[in-house]
Amino acid sequence: MNTIKFLQSFETDSNKGSPAIKFSKIRKELYAKGVCWTDSVNGNFAENDHFRVVLYLKKNTQGIDFNNPIITECNGLVLSYFNNDWSALAVPPVNCTKSKISMHQVDKFYKEGKYQIYEVLDATMITMYYYNNNWRIASCKGFDVTDYEFINGQSYMDTFLSIATTKYPEFSLNHLDDKYCYTFALRSAEFHKFNETKHEFTESTPELVYQSNTYIKLIKVVQLESTTDVDINWININIPVYQPVEVKNAHSVPILMNYAKHAYVKYSKGYETNNFKFKPLYGYILRSTASTVPKSYKNIMISSSLYATIKKGLYATSNENDIQMIVNMFIDQKRKMQFKVLFDQYLPEFNKLEAMVLNTCEDVVSLIQGNPHVTDDIHVQNLANKVFHYFQHDHDINQQESSVSRETTISLLYDYIHSSDYTKELSTLLAV
C-alpha cells in the first residue's frame, strides 16, 4: 500500500526516539497533499505506543492530485502504529476523483469496456475490522465509531447488528475473519429517510430492485497483510453483495450523465402523478482496474440531481431532530416543494405548520389594524407579537392609513415569517 510505504519512509534513524516530532512532520506533509490525520493518542507518545490513525481527504479538494495513489487510498483508511511499524486495520473503497478531468477521455475508456458500473446507494459506508479482541467499526472520518450514536440512541454496532439479525438471520460476526476487513453499505430507514420502496419497478433483474428501505450490502473485503482486495463473490458471510450493473441503452458516458441529470425531474413527475414506474437513481460509480487507465480516471462518480437534492434537504441537517429539520426546510421557500416531494412522510407536519403560519399572518394584520388577537392560540399570539414588532419597524405599514391591500400585506407577512429569525417560534408551533 502506497500510504504505508510513505509513512514508513519517516522511520529513519534521525526520527527514532522522537515520535511526536516525527508525527508532526507526517501530519504536515499529508495535509499539504490534501489528507487529514486523526489519531487515538492524547498527550505524550511512547516509542512503543500502539495506536490507530484515520486518514481522509480535506473538504476542499480543489487542486488535489488524484493521480497520487495516497489521495485515492485515504478515504477513511485506518492504520495501526506499533513498534515503529505501520499496518492496515481498515481499508475502505478508494476515493472517487473530485478534480476536473476530461469526460471525453472517460467516455473513450468507457466505450473500450474499461469500466464496471455501480449504482450509487443512499446509505452509510462503514468498515468493520478486528482490534483489541473486538470487531470495531470505522467511518470515513472516525477510526472507531462502534459505540457512537447512529440514530435514536442506537450505536453504529447496535444498528448494524439489529439490521443484520432481522434481515439476514444467518449472519454472525463469527463468520468474519480477523485477517480481513469488511466494508458495508448500511441503510437504516430511521436515518436514511427517503422512501425507496413505494416505487413499482419495471426492471426484471432482481439485483436492481431495492427490497427494503433498510438493508446491508457487502461492498469490499481486503486481506490486511497484503492490503489486496478479495473477490467478494467468494466471500460467504450471508450478507448480499454489492454488484456492478448494466444500464439499459447507456452506450456512452454522456447518456449516463443525462440519466443522472434528469433523475430528480423524473422522480418528481412520478410524485405528481403517483405513478412510480422506476426506482430512484442516485448516480453511477465507474471503476476500472485496467493498467492503461490513469489513476485519476480509475474511479469516477456521477452524482444524480435526485441524490444531490436529497443530500441538501436532509443530510445537511442530519444532526437535527425532525422538528428542527422540518422547520429549516419550511423556511427555505426555494427548497420547500422539493422537501415535500422527497419526504412526503412529513406532509402532515408541513400542512400543520403552513396553517399556523397563515393564522399568524391573519393575527398580525389584526394587530396592524389596531384590533386584538384573532386567535386564542398562545403560541400563535407570541409569534404574531414578535412579527408585528419587527414588521412594523421594517416596513412602516399601518393598514388603516395605507393603500396596501390586505392580500398584499398577508403575502408580505408570509414571506417575512420564512426567516431563520423565527425558527424557535416555528419549532414551538410544530411541537404543540
KAVEN-V69593 format. One record per helix or strand of 2 or more residues. SS is the DSSP state (2 for helix, 1 for strand). FROM is the first residue (numbers start at 1). TO is the last residue. If there is no record, write none. Layout:
SS_FROM_TO + SS_FROM_TO
This chain:
2_2_8 + 2_19_33 + 1_35_39 + 1_51_57 + 2_69_73 + 1_75_82 + 1_85_90 + 2_103_111 + 1_116_119 + 1_124_131 + 1_134_138 + 1_149_151 + 1_154_155 + 2_156_167 + 2_173_175 + 1_180_187 + 2_206_208 + 1_215_223 + 1_228_229 + 2_232_234 + 2_253_261 + 2_263_273 + 1_283_287 + 2_295_297 + 1_299_303 + 2_305_313 + 2_315_317 + 2_322_331 + 2_333_342 + 2_344_368 + 2_378_395 + 2_406_417 + 2_420_431
